[in-house]
C-alpha cells in the first residue's frame, strides 16, 4: 500500500547571502503520534521508528508527480517529534519554481509517499504505522 500524506507541517527555506543561495529546504517530514488524513480519506498516524533514516535518498517531486522531480533528500533524522529532513533543490526551472512558491508561502508543507509494510488500526479506525 502506498500512502501520500499531507499533514501541513511547515518547511524552512535556507538562502545564503550573495549570488548563490543554498537551495535547501528542511523541516518535519512526518510528525510522530499525530493523526493525519491522506488523499483517499484514510486516517494515518506514524509511530517513532516507523520510517528509515538510512538507505537510498528519497527524491522530491512536485505534487507526487514522478515526472516533476525537484530535489533530493540529503538528510533524515529521527527526533522525539518526528522525522526531520533536509533536501537540496535542483537548479532547474521546476526546482526554481518550487523554491519561489515556497518562499511566497504558496507551498508551505511537504507530503511523504510511503509503502506501508506493517500497520494496525486503532479503536478509532486510524491506521498506525
C-alpha positions in Angstrom: 0.0 0.0 0.0 1.3 3.4 -0.9 0.2 6.4 1.1 0.6 10.1 0.3 0.4 12.0 3.5 -0.2 15.7 3.6 -0.2 16.9 7.2 0.6 20.6 6.6 3.8 20.8 8.6 5.9 23.8 7.8 9.1 23.7 5.9 12.1 26.1 6.2 14.0 27.7 3.3 17.7 28.5 3.6 19.4 31.1 1.4 23.0 32.2 1.6 24.0 35.8 1.3 25.4 36.8 -2.1 24.8 35.3 -5.5 24.4 31.6 -4.7 21.5 30.5 -2.4 21.9 27.1 -0.8 18.7 25.8 -2.5 17.8 23.8 0.5 14.5 23.2 2.4 14.2 21.5 5.8 11.5 20.7 8.3 9.4 17.9 9.7 8.6 15.3 7.0 6.3 13.3 9.3 5.3 14.1 12.9 5.0 11.1 15.2 1.8 10.2 17.0 -0.2 12.9 15.2 -3.2 11.6 13.1 -3.4 12.9 9.5 -5.8 12.3 6.7 -4.5 11.0 3.3 -5.9 11.8 -0.1 -8.4 8.9 0.0 -9.7 9.9 3.4 -7.8 7.3 5.4 -6.6 8.4 8.8 -2.9 7.6 9.4 -0.6 8.0 12.3 3.2 7.3 12.3 4.9 5.9 15.4 8.6 6.7 16.2 10.9 4.4 14.3 8.4 3.7 11.5 10.5 5.4 8.8 14.1 4.7 7.7 16.8 7.2 8.3 19.3 5.5 6.0 19.2 3.8 2.6 18.6 5.3 -0.8 17.9 9.1 -0.6 14.3 9.9 -1.3 13.5 12.1 -4.3 11.4 15.2 -4.0 8.6 15.5 -6.6 6.1 18.3 -7.1 2.6 17.1 -6.3 3.8 13.5 -6.0 4.3 13.5 -9.8 7.4 11.5 -10.6 7.7 13.3 -13.9 8.3 16.5 -11.9 11.5 15.9 -9.8 12.7 19.0 -7.9 15.2 17.7 -5.4 16.8 15.0 -3.3 16.6 14.4 0.5 20.1 14.7 1.7 19.5 14.1 5.4 16.9 12.3 7.5 16.9 12.4 11.3 14.6 10.9 13.9 13.7 13.3 16.7 11.2 12.9 19.6 8.7 15.0 17.5 9.1 13.1 14.2 11.2 12.6 11.1 13.1 15.7 10.1 14.7 16.2 6.7 17.0 18.4 4.7 16.6 18.4 0.9 18.6 20.0 -1.9 16.5 21.5 -4.6 17.9 21.2 -8.2 18.9 24.2 -10.2 16.3 23.7 -12.9 13.2 25.6 -13.8 11.0 23.2 -11.8 13.3 23.5 -8.8 13.3 27.2 -9.0 9.6 27.3 -9.4 9.2 25.1 -6.2 11.5 27.4 -4.2 9.8 30.5 -5.4 6.4 29.2 -4.4 7.7 28.0 -1.1 9.3 31.4 -0.3 6.0 33.1 -1.2 4.1 30.7 1.1 2.1 29.1 -1.7 3.8 25.8 -0.9 4.2 25.6 2.8 4.5 21.9 3.7 5.7 18.6 2.4 3.9 15.3 1.8 5.5 11.9 2.0 4.9 8.8 -0.1 5.4 5.6 1.8 5.0 1.9 1.2 3.5 0.6 4.4 5.0 -2.8 5.5 3.5 -3.1 9.0 0.4 -1.4 10.4 -2.7 -1.9 12.5 -5.9 0.0 13.0 -6.6 1.5 16.4 -10.0 1.6 18.1 -10.9 4.7 16.1 -10.0 3.2 12.8 -6.8 5.2 12.4 -4.0 3.2 10.7 -1.0 3.2 13.0 2.3 2.7 11.0 
